[in-house]
């Protein structure tokens, strides 16, 4: 019978957690390193705002899936900031 307060089972769990964290980090690093992704996201967002007057949820879901949540959200923030300051015409 395994003791719940013992340390012997915890090592296996820690190894498993570290492996899954490594996999998650490497897969998200690939998405965040893409400089083309930033520009492509911004381009798609600007075209969507110009055509529809807003950014559709379906486009943002697509961009988040394709380039990662962080890149898509930052691109949306940058485009919105530029439009608010008057650098881009709607």
C-alpha positions as YAML, in Angstrom:
chain: A
units: angstrom
residues:
- id: 1
  name: UNK
  ca: [0.00, 0.00, 0.00]
- id: 2
  name: UNK
  ca: [1.32, 3.44, -0.94]
- id: 3
  name: UNK
  ca: [1.65, 6.09, 1.72]
- id: 4
  name: UNK
  ca: [0.02, 9.34, 0.74]
- id: 5
  name: UNK
  ca: [2.46, 11.33, 2.87]
- id: 6
  name: UNK
  ca: [5.54, 9.63, 1.42]
- id: 7
  name: UNK
  ca: [7.81, 11.20, -1.20]
- id: 8
  name: UNK
  ca: [8.24, 8.21, -3.49]
- id: 9
  name: UNK
  ca: [5.22, 8.88, -5.73]
- id: 10
  name: UNK
  ca: [5.85, 12.60, -6.03]
- id: 11
  name: UNK
  ca: [9.02, 12.23, -8.08]
- id: 12
  name: UNK
  ca: [7.18, 10.52, -10.92]
- id: 13
  name: UNK
  ca: [4.54, 13.22, -10.92]
- id: 14
  name: UNK
  ca: [7.13, 16.00, -10.97]
- id: 15
  name: UNK
  ca: [8.94, 14.39, -13.90]
- id: 16
  name: UNK
  ca: [5.67, 14.09, -15.80]
- id: 17
  name: UNK
  ca: [4.73, 17.70, -15.09]
- id: 18
  name: UNK
  ca: [8.13, 18.96, -16.19]
- id: 19
  name: UNK
  ca: [7.88, 17.02, -19.47]
- id: 20
  name: UNK
  ca: [4.45, 18.44, -20.28]
- id: 21
  name: UNK
  ca: [5.58, 21.96, -19.38]
- id: 22
  name: UNK
  ca: [8.57, 21.62, -21.70]
- id: 23
  name: UNK
  ca: [6.28, 20.56, -24.53]
- id: 24
  name: UNK
  ca: [3.92, 23.46, -23.90]
- id: 25
  name: UNK
  ca: [6.78, 25.94, -23.77]
- id: 26
  name: UNK
  ca: [8.35, 24.79, -26.99]
- id: 27
  name: UNK
  ca: [5.05, 24.83, -28.87]
- id: 28
  name: UNK
  ca: [4.16, 28.33, -27.66]
- id: 29
  name: UNK
  ca: [7.69, 29.63, -28.32]
- id: 30
  name: UNK
  ca: [7.33, 28.77, -31.98]
- id: 31
  name: UNK
  ca: [4.23, 30.91, -32.19]
- id: 32
  name: UNK
  ca: [5.68, 33.89, -30.34]
- id: 33
  name: UNK
  ca: [8.91, 34.00, -32.40]
- id: 34
  name: UNK
  ca: [7.07, 34.60, -35.64]
- id: 35
  name: UNK
  ca: [7.69, 38.19, -36.71]
- id: 36
  name: UNK
  ca: [5.69, 37.59, -39.87]
- id: 37
  name: UNK
  ca: [2.77, 36.60, -37.68]
- id: 38
  name: UNK
  ca: [2.69, 40.06, -36.12]
- id: 39
  name: UNK
  ca: [2.48, 41.77, -39.48]
- id: 40
  name: UNK
  ca: [0.00, 39.31, -40.92]
- id: 41
  name: UNK
  ca: [-2.27, 39.68, -37.90]
- id: 42
  name: UNK
  ca: [-2.13, 43.46, -38.11]
- id: 43
  name: UNK
  ca: [-2.85, 43.35, -41.85]
- id: 44
  name: UNK
  ca: [-5.86, 41.08, -41.39]
- id: 45
  name: UNK
  ca: [-7.21, 43.22, -38.53]
- id: 46
  name: UNK
  ca: [-6.82, 46.45, -40.53]
- id: 47
  name: UNK
  ca: [-8.59, 44.93, -43.54]
- id: 48
  name: UNK
  ca: [-11.41, 43.66, -41.33]
- id: 49
  name: UNK
  ca: [-11.86, 47.04, -39.64]
- id: 50
  name: UNK
  ca: [-11.88, 48.77, -43.02]
- id: 51
  name: UNK
  ca: [-14.38, 46.36, -44.56]
- id: 52
  name: UNK
  ca: [-16.75, 45.79, -41.63]
- id: 53
  name: UNK
  ca: [-16.04, 48.73, -39.34]
- id: 54
  name: UNK
  ca: [-14.98, 46.37, -36.55]
- id: 55
  name: UNK
  ca: [-12.98, 43.21, -35.96]
- id: 56
  name: UNK
  ca: [-15.13, 40.10, -36.13]
- id: 57
  name: UNK
  ca: [-14.93, 37.40, -33.48]
- id: 58
  name: UNK
  ca: [-14.44, 34.76, -36.15]
- id: 59
  name: UNK
  ca: [-11.33, 36.51, -37.44]
- id: 60
  name: UNK
  ca: [-9.84, 36.85, -33.96]
- id: 61
  name: UNK
  ca: [-10.53, 33.17, -33.22]
- id: 62
  name: UNK
  ca: [-8.77, 32.25, -36.43]
- id: 63
  name: UNK
  ca: [-5.77, 34.50, -35.71]
- id: 64
  name: UNK
  ca: [-5.47, 33.25, -32.13]
- id: 65
  name: UNK
  ca: [-5.51, 29.67, -33.34]
- id: 66
  name: UNK
  ca: [-3.04, 30.31, -36.13]
- id: 67
  name: UNK
  ca: [-0.51, 32.63, -34.47]
- id: 68
  name: UNK
  ca: [-1.21, 32.26, -30.76]
- id: 69
  name: UNK
  ca: [-3.25, 34.26, -28.32]
- id: 70
  name: UNK
  ca: [-0.47, 36.63, -27.31]
- id: 71
  name: UNK
  ca: [0.46, 37.69, -30.84]
- id: 72
  name: UNK
  ca: [-3.14, 38.17, -31.96]
- id: 73
  name: UNK
  ca: [-4.09, 40.20, -28.89]
- id: 74
  name: UNK
  ca: [-1.02, 42.41, -29.18]
- id: 75
  name: UNK
  ca: [-1.70, 43.02, -32.88]
- id: 76
  name: UNK
  ca: [-5.29, 44.01, -32.09]
- id: 77
  name: UNK
  ca: [-4.06, 46.37, -29.38]
- id: 78
  name: UNK
  ca: [-1.49, 47.99, -31.70]
- id: 79
  name: UNK
  ca: [-3.99, 48.55, -34.51]
- id: 80
  name: UNK
  ca: [-6.58, 49.99, -32.13]
- id: 81
  name: UNK
  ca: [-3.97, 52.31, -30.61]
- id: 82
  name: UNK
  ca: [-2.87, 53.57, -34.03]
- id: 83
  name: UNK
  ca: [-6.47, 54.25, -35.06]
- id: 84
  name: UNK
  ca: [-7.20, 56.05, -31.80]
- id: 85
  name: UNK
  ca: [-4.17, 58.30, -32.22]
- id: 86
  name: UNK
  ca: [-5.08, 59.04, -35.84]
- id: 87
  name: UNK
  ca: [-2.24, 57.28, -37.63]
- id: 88
  name: UNK
  ca: [-4.62, 55.03, -39.55]
- id: 89
  name: UNK
  ca: [-7.80, 56.09, -41.28]
- id: 90
  name: UNK
  ca: [-10.79, 53.80, -40.68]
...
